[in-house]
């Protein structure tokens, strides 16, 4: 009796839901850079939105916040930081997708599913 293939995700020994994937494919470095740029963007966006209101609340409470070069730079150039971070996210996202696509095409070519230019017949 053969085993019936199942499309379900199996539980591993620790109880985590993980697909049984044993791929020798290396990690995509652009994906890590995309994650880092995204976290930096989120932190900058929160700081850009919240720091001025927190300073304002401190002034209303009668406490003047101490001078900070970071807050001054954030107030002056924070919008540019956000634009650079969005550009980095777009760049790393496109590079990550491109590398994944190249790897999948290479895998298909090695498996013989996709004809190469040497295997195709030339027109007379």
ZAMARGU-4260 file (C-alpha; in steps of 0.2 Angstrom, whole numbers, plus 5000, padded with zeros to 4 digits):
<rodrens>
0) 5000/5000/5000 | 5007/5017/4995 | 5007/5033/5005 | 4993/5045/5000 | 5001/5063/4997
5) 4994/5076/5008 | 4994/5095/5005 | 4993/5099/5023 | 5007/5107/5033 | 5014/5095/5046
10) 5018/5099/5064 | 5036/5097/5069 | 5041/5090/5085 | 5041/5107/5094 | 5023/5110/5088
15) 5027/5124/5076 | 5018/5124/5059 | 5032/5123/5046 | 5032/5115/5029 | 5044/5101/5027
20) 5056/5110/5016 | 5073/5103/5014 | 5080/5115/5001 | 5099/5117/4998 | 5095/5134/4991
25) 5105/5148/4999 | 5096/5163/5008 | 5092/5178/4998 | 5103/5192/5005 | 5092/5206/4998
30) 5078/5199/5008 | 5087/5202/5024 | 5092/5220/5018 | 5073/5223/5014 | 5068/5218/5031
35) 5081/5229/5039 | 5076/5244/5029 | 5058/5241/5033 | 5061/5240/5052 | 5072/5256/5050
40) 5058/5264/5040 | 5045/5260/5054 | 5056/5266/5068 | 5059/5283/5058 | 5041/5285/5054
45) 5036/5282/5072 | 5049/5294/5078 | 5045/5307/5065 | 5026/5306/5070 | 5028/5305/5089
50) 5043/5315/5095 | 5036/5332/5091 | 5019/5328/5100 | 5029/5321/5115 | 5039/5337/5116
55) 5024/5347/5115 | 5016/5337/5129 | 5031/5340/5140 | 5031/5359/5137 | 5012/5359/5141
60) 5017/5350/5157 | 5030/5363/5162 | 5045/5353/5158 | 5056/5359/5144 | 5065/5344/5136
65) 5084/5345/5135 | 5092/5349/5118 | 5095/5334/5107 | 5104/5334/5090 | 5094/5319/5085
70) 5078/5327/5088 | 5084/5343/5079 | 5090/5333/5064 | 5073/5322/5064 | 5063/5338/5064
75) 5073/5346/5050 | 5077/5331/5039 | 5066/5317/5045 | 5055/5318/5029 | 5071/5315/5018
80) 5076/5300/5029 | 5059/5293/5026 | 5060/5295/5007 | 5078/5287/5007 | 5071/5272/5017
85) 5056/5270/5005 | 5068/5270/4990 | 5079/5257/4999 | 5064/5246/5002 | 5059/5247/4984
90) 5077/5244/4978 | 5079/5229/4990 | 5062/5222/4986 | 5065/5222/4967 | 5083/5215/4969
95) 5076/5201/4980 | 5062/5197/4968 | 5074/5197/4954 | 5086/5185/4962 | 5072/5173/4967
100) 5067/5174/4948 | 5084/5170/4942 | 5086/5156/4954 | 5070/5148/4949 | 5074/5150/4930
105) 5091/5142/4934 | 5083/5128/4943 | 5070/5125/4929 | 5084/5125/4916 | 5094/5112/4926
110) 5079/5101/4928 | 5077/5101/4909 | 5060/5110/4909 | 5066/5125/4900 | 5075/5124/4883
115) 5091/5134/4882 | 5097/5143/4866 | 5108/5128/4862 | 5094/5116/4862 | 5082/5126/4851
120) 5082/5124/4832 | 5088/5138/4822 | 5078/5145/4808 | 5085/5144/4791
</rodrens>
